[in-house]
């Protein structure tokens, strides 16, 4: 997915700690979001990319959800869950409950 390249190319992505990564992955598994990704690392990279597009590209909440839907092929409910989880774990300043 495009998110993978965004996260890898941007040097300013947040650096999550192991605890944040673990919590994010467990949350995504609880919502069966992991079924949409090849593995744990791809999920984390996409989660970090959510923060990158919000922080660096100034995407709105809705733009970010739409981008996840398009680039990672998630239905709207799963994309919304993914963006909520990513912002809670990796960039809480962007999080919406």
N, C-alpha and C positions, 0 to 999 in steps of 0.2 A: 504493500500500500504506500501511497504518497507520504503518509505520516512518518513512516520509517525514515525516509530520506530527509524530511524536514528536521526531525529530532537529531539525526546524526550530523547534519550539516550545520545546525545552529550551535554555536559555541556557548550561547547564553542560557541554555536550558537549565532548569533547576536540577540540583544533584540530590536525589532522594537518598535517605538512609535505608538500610536493609529492613528496618521495621516498617517504614512507610511502603516499601515495595511489597513486603509480605502482606500487609493489611490490604493493599490495593488488589493484589492477586486473589486473595481469599474472598474479597467482596465480589470481584468479577466472577469467580467460580460460583459463588452463591446465587448469582443471577444468570448463570449459564452463558455468560458473555465469553468465557474462554473457548466456547465452541466455534467462535468466529475467528480465532487467531491460531496460528501454527504452534505457538508456544508461549511460555511465560515472558521471555525476553521481548517478543514482538508486542505483547500486550503492554508491557511497561514502556517500551519505546513509543507506542501510540498514546499512552497516557501522558507521557512527558511532552509529546507533540501538542496535545490539547493545551497545555500551559503555554507552550511556545507561541502558538497562533493567537492565543488570547493576550499574552503579554507583549510580544514583539510586533505582531501584525494587527493588534487591536481588534480582533474579531469579537463580535457580540456573542452572547450566549447562544442565540438562535443560529448565527452563522457557524459557530463551532459545532453545534449538533448536526447541522446540515452537512458540514464538511466530513464529519465522522461517518455519517450515513453514506455519503458518496465515495469516500476514499477507502473505508474499511467495510463497506457493504453491510451495515447494520440497519435493521428496521428502526423506526423513530423511537420506540420505547427503549430499546436496548442502547441506542446511541445516547439518549438522554441519561440513562442509568450510567453509562460509561463516562460521560462528561462530568456528571455529579461525582462519581467515584474518583476520577482523575484529579479534579480540582480539590476535593477533600484531602486526598493523599499528598499531592505534589505542589499545589499552589492554592492554599486555602483563601488567599485574598481574592480569588476569582469564584469561590464556591457559593452556590445558591442552594439553600436547603429545599 
